[in-house]
Amino acid sequence: MDHKKMGDDIVRLVGGEANINGLVHCATRLRFNLKDSKKAERETLEKHEGVITVVESGGQFQVVIGSHVAHVYAEIMKHRDFGGESSSTAETTGEKTSVLSKVFEIISGSFSPLIPAMAGSGMLKALLTVLTMLGWMSDTSDTYLILSAAGNAVFYFLPIFLGITLGMKLKANPYVAGVIGAALLEPNFTGLMDKGSDVSFLGIPVVMMSYSASVFPIFISISIYALLDKLLKKIILKDLQLFLVPMIALMIMVPLSAIAFGPFGTNVGDWISSGVTWLIDVSGILSGIVLGGFMTFMVIFGLHWGFTPITIQNIGVGGDPIEAMAAAAVFAQIGVAFGIFLKAKKDKTLRTLAGSTSLTGLLAGVTEPIVYGLVLRYKRVIPIVVIAGAVGGAINGHFGVKMTAYVFHNIFAIPVYTPTAVYIIAIVCSFAIAAVLTVMFGYESKTKSAISEIKDAKTDTISESTPKEIPAAPEVKTAEVKKEQIHSPLTGKAVALSTINDPAFSTGAMGKGLAIVPEIGEVVSPVDGVVTSLFPTGHAIGLTTGAGTEILIHIGINTVALKGKHFNPVVQEGDIVRQGDLLIQFDIEQIKQAGYETVTPVIVTLTQHEVDVFETSQEHVQKNDVLLTLVV
């Protein structure tokens, strides 16, 4: 994969460099803060090769691309400087967002850059646990202590790292913010703990406590510092700001953090953690059902970030039960992927996707490709993910399983959960239940089942009185098909895809085919098949034939921006159609007056076999003329 080209394409499709306020990445996603999210070509992005899906959540425009995200990010940032110092989309566009959305945005933007370091450190701690359990290394040896320092460092000094990332997120000096966090860990400060209750600052009592691995105190302190930084820059001469602003900020913020914000933040964290623990104690089973069953969907909407500070806080005091219960959702997703792998024996493309994502999930704990590539694609498995995750979560919740180090949920991280045996039983149950239910009940929706029925249909005609009957398939079985014809869905001038003013189509990235400049505002079905996708805006439609060929008809260029105006679909997803049936009506003149081209790509996006696509030689086509011929 060409990471540079992919990065350039993504930047262009989110609206160009001028539309980007900030960019960070996590394990699988590029997280953009855009000036105007409406300028992003979401539809084209989602269909770009290598992009799994696009999610808008917590004020961020997130492009999910999988485990190679760091390479794409590096290519994007080589000659650009978006950094993490980004304001929210709402701030730059005037859009109103809820307080909760802003909080999630700040939390996610602060933790995202640290996830690789935290996950790597957590896995190192898991490795050390295994080595000591097997007796291959002593926990008092110099080697162990050095490696333990490497695994503990990011958590011990978390206030420093969070200070830096929070400073970037809140547009304050990130390194001064980091120094505020560092001051709470500096030996002169921590040494005051030996004095007990006799510590004071200018006669004001200071309650001493440990801030290593803490989260909430630094969140509060840096939020206040960001406001102070802006105020000081307004009242201090620019020539003196270089040293006066940070000096005064440190003189004010470090004592305030020690006197007020630190203790208050610690207490807030303790209260929230105690509340969660109380809820789990009341009913560990119910808590496990909710977290294990529905964490998949919390991740999709970005709601999981709300648990991150609580998780870090809990780990610092002995272990976190939240992530232990949520881990069941991950293994339920992996089980679904493995079930699809076993079930999809005839679909090599899907089998390859399911198999590879299963391994990625098991070995790395990265399951976004499963969620967006399989679970949301085959919605029939959604209840299976919920049921399997709920069972494993309930087991972990009932027996009080805890995660003792921040890790991605994969098989190598098993040693950091305690009691380990119960945790293994829980994740095996989630995995097995999901896999078995997927094999038993299948993953295909009714629409996909209808496609299978089309393959087996034997009749050549269909009665007008029964328009929803399954249309006839070719006379030979799918496996014997040597040629398939795609008819023109429009009347107009046929032009090459390379002439279209849209790289997603002109480069052939979306697939092979032709485009038509329409003369009549009617789209008819080019094949006998099923409507497998119909965009809410009515400007594009996808069909699948009995031979498994998928076809996309996209009316106009960038017409998604019309939000459905001038388009009138007359079919719905799941409808069975015959070649020549009317699909969509549209107003050519109104679309042109709105400033959009009406040239319509007709593309073969997927086939069950390797095929050659031959285009018609006619410059002008009538609807129902043969437009493309596919030869196996």
C-alpha positions, 0 to 999 in steps of 0.5 A, spaced: 500 500 500 502 506 498 501 510 504 503 517 501 498 517 496 493 514 501 495 520 506 494 525 500 488 522 498 485 523 505 487 530 506 484 532 499 477 528 501 477 531 508 477 538 504 484 540 503 489 542 508 486 549 509 480 545 512 484 542 517 485 545 524 488 539 527 490 531 526 492 526 531 491 518 531 490 512 535 491 505 534 486 505 527 484 512 526 486 518 523 482 523 528 481 530 524 479 537 527 476 540 521 474 547 520 467 545 516 466 538 516 461 539 511 467 540 506 469 533 507 467 528 501 465 523 506 462 518 501 468 518 497 472 517 503 468 511 505 469 508 498 476 509 498 481 503 498 484 502 505 479 506 508 474 502 513 469 507 514 468 514 517 465 516 523 464 523 526 464 523 534 466 527 539 467 533 535 472 529 531 472 527 523 475 520 524 477 516 518 478 509 520 484 505 516 486 500 521 493 498 524 497 501 518 494 508 521 501 510 524 504 510 517 499 514 513 499 519 519 507 519 518 506 521 511 501 526 512 505 530 517 512 529 513 511 536 509 505 539 514 504 541 521 497 540 523 499 537 530 495 536 536 494 543 537 487 544 534 480 547 537 474 544 536 470 544 530 465 548 533 469 553 535 471 554 528 465 554 525 460 556 530 456 549 530 453 548 537 455 542 540 453 539 547 458 540 553 458 532 553 461 532 546 466 537 548 468 533 554 469 527 550 473 531 545 478 533 550 479 526 553 480 523 546 484 528 544 488 528 550 489 520 551 489 518 543 497 520 542 499 516 549 495 510 547 501 507 543 506 508 549 500 506 554 499 500 550 506 498 549 508 499 556 502 495 558 504 489 554 511 489 557 508 489 564 504 483 561 510 479 559 514 481 565 508 477 569 509 471 564 516 471 565 516 471 573 510 466 573 514 461 569 520 462 573 524 465 568 526 471 571 526 474 578 522 480 580 528 482 584 533 481 578 537 488 575 534 486 568 527 485 571 527 492 575 530 495 568 524 493 564 519 494 570 521 501 569 520 501 562 513 498 563 511 503 569 514 510 566 508 512 562 503 511 568 508 514 573 509 520 570 502 520 566 501 527 569 506 530 565 504 526 559 497 528 560 499 535 561 503 536 554 497 533 550 492 537 554 496 543 553 496 542 546 488 540 546 486 547 549 491 551 545 496 553 551 503 552 552 504 544 552 511 544 555 509 549 561 503 544 562 507 538 562 512 542 567 505 543 572 504 536 572 512 534 573 512 539 579 507 534 583 512 529 582 518 532 583 522 530 589 522 536 593 515 536 592 514 528 594 519 529 600 514 533 603 509 527 604 514 525 610 512 531 614 504 529 614 499 534 616 505 540 617 505 542 610 503 549 608 504 554 603 504 562 605 501 559 611 495 555 607 495 548 609 497 543 603 494 536 603 499 532 601 498 526 596 501 522 591 499 524 584 503 519 580 498 515 575 493 520 577 488 523 571 483 528 574 488 533 578 491 534 572 485 535 567 483 540 572 489 544 573 491 544 566 484 546 564 485 552 569 492 554 566 489 554 559 484 560 561 490 563 565 495 563 559 490 566 555 489 572 560 496 573 561 497 574 554 492 579 554 495 583 559 503 582 559 507 586 553 509 581 548 516 583 548 516 580 556 511 574 554 517 569 553 519 569 560 513 572 564 507 568 562 510 561 564 514 564 570 507 567 573 503 561 570 508 556 574 508 561 580 500 561 580 498 554 578 503 549 582 501 552 588 494 552 587 494 545 584 497 542 591 492 546 595 486 545 591 486 542 584 490 536 586 486 534 592 479 536 589 481 532 583 483 526 586 477 526 591 473 527 584 476 521 581 475 517 588 468 518 588 467 516 581 471 510 582 467 508 588 461 509 585 462 505 579 465 500 584 458 500 588 454 499 582 458 493 580 458 490 587 450 491 587 450 487 581 456 485 578 452 481 573 448 486 570 454 491 570 457 486 566 451 485 561 451 492 560 459 493 559 460 487 555 454 487 551 454 494 549 461 496 549 462 495 542 457 500 540 460 505 545 466 505 541 463 506 535 460 513 538 466 515 542 463 514 548 468 509 551 473 515 552 468 517 558 471 511 562 478 512 560 480 516 566 476 512 571 480 506 568 487 509 569 485 511 576 482 504 578 489 501 575 493 506 580 489 503 586 489 496 584 485 494 578 480 496 574 473 492 573 470 496 567 475 494 562 475 487 564 468 486 563 468 490 556 474 485 554 468 480 553 465 485 547 472 484 544 472 477 544 465 477 542 467 481 535 473 476 534 468 470 535 463 473 530 469 474 525 471 467 526 464 464 525 464 468 518 470 465 516 468 458 517 461 460 514 463 463 508 466 457 504 464 460 497 466 467 498 473 467 498 474 475 499 469 475 505 473 469 508 480 472 507 477 479 510 474 475 516 480 470 517 485 476 517 481 481 522 480 475 527 488 474 527 488 482 528 483 482 533 486 476 537 494 478 536 493 485 537 486 487 540 484 491 534 477 490 532 475 496 528 476 492 521 471 487 524 466 492 527 466 496 521 467 491 516 463 485 518 458 487 524 455 493 521 455 490 514 452 484 516 447 487 521 444 480 523 450 479 527 449 485 531 445 481 536 450 475 537 455 480 539 451 483 544 449 476 547 456 473 547 459 480 550 454 480 555 455 473 557 463 474 558 462 481 561 457 478 566 462 472 568 467 477 569 463 482 573 460 477 578 467 474 579 470 481 580 475 480 575 480 486 574 485 489 569 492 491 573 495 494 567 493 498 561 493 494 555 489 492 548 485 486 550 488 480 546 491 473 548 498 476 550 495 481 555 491 475 559 496 475 565 494 482 567 487 480 568 486 477 575 483 472 577 486 470 570 482 463 570 476 466 571 478 471 565 480 466 560 473 462 561 469 469 560 473 471 554 473 463 551 465 463 552 464 470 549 468 468 543 465 461 542 458 463 543 459 468 538 462 463 533 457 458 534 451 462 533 454 466 527 455 459 524 448 456 526 444 462 524 448 465 519 451 472 518 447 474 511 441 479 511 434 478 508 437 482 502 443 477 501 439 471 502 435 474 496 441 474 492 442 467 493 435 465 491 436 469 485 442 464 483 438 458 484 432 461 480 430 457 474 424 461 471 425 466 465 419 470 466 416 474 471 408 475 472 406 482 472 401 480 478 407 478 482 412 483 481 416 481 488 417 474 485 425 472 485 427 474 477 430 469 473 437 467 473 442 465 467 440 459 464 446 456 467 449 455 474 453 461 477 459 457 477 458 456 470 457 463 468 462 465 463 459 472 461 455 477 464 451 483 461 450 490 464 445 494 461 445 502 460 441 505 466 440 511 462 439 514 456 445 519 454 452 520 451 457 514 454 464 517 456 470 514 459 471 514 467 478 517 466 474 524 463 470 525 470 472 530 475 473 526 481 479 522 482 475 516 486 472 514 479 477 517 474 483 513 477 479 506 477 479 506 484 472 505 485 472 499 480 471 499 472 465 501 468 463 507 464 460 514 465 453 517 462 452 524 461 444 523 462 439 526 457 433 523 461 432 524 468 430 516 469 435 511 472 433 504 470 435 497 473 441 495 468 440 488 471 436 483 474 438 483 482 437 486 488 437 493 491 443 492 496 444 499 498 440 506 497 443 512 499 438 516 503 440 522 499 437 518 493 443 520 488 446 513 488 444 506 488 447 499 489 445 493 486 447 485 486 446 480 481 444 473 481 452 472 480 454 476 485 456 482 481 455 489 485 454 495 481 454 502 483 450 508 479 452 514 482 448 520 479 452 526 478 459 529 482 459 531 489 451 531 488 451 528 496 451 535 498 444 536 495 441 532 501 436 529 497 433 535 493 432 533 486 432 526 487 426 521 487 428 514 489 422 509 487 425 503 490 427 501 497 433 497 499 432 489 499 427 490 493 428 485 488 428 488 481 428 486 473 433 489 468 429 495 466 425 497 472 425 504 474 429 506 480 430 513 481 427 519 478 432 526 478 431 533 475 437 534 470 436 542 470 435 543 477 441 539 479 445 543 473 442 550 476 445 548 483 452 548 480 453 540 479 455 536 474 450 530 472 455 525 469 453 518 472 458 513 473 456 506 472 461 501 476 462 494 477 465 494 484 465 487 486 465 480 482 465 473 485 471 471 480 476 475 476 473 478 470 475 482 464 470 488 463 469 490 456 465 497 454 460 498 449 463 502 443 457 506 442 458 514 443 450 514 445 446 509 449 439 508 450 437 505 456 437 498 456 442 497 451 448 493 453 453 497 456 458 493 459 460 485 458 463 481 464 467 475 461 470 470 466 
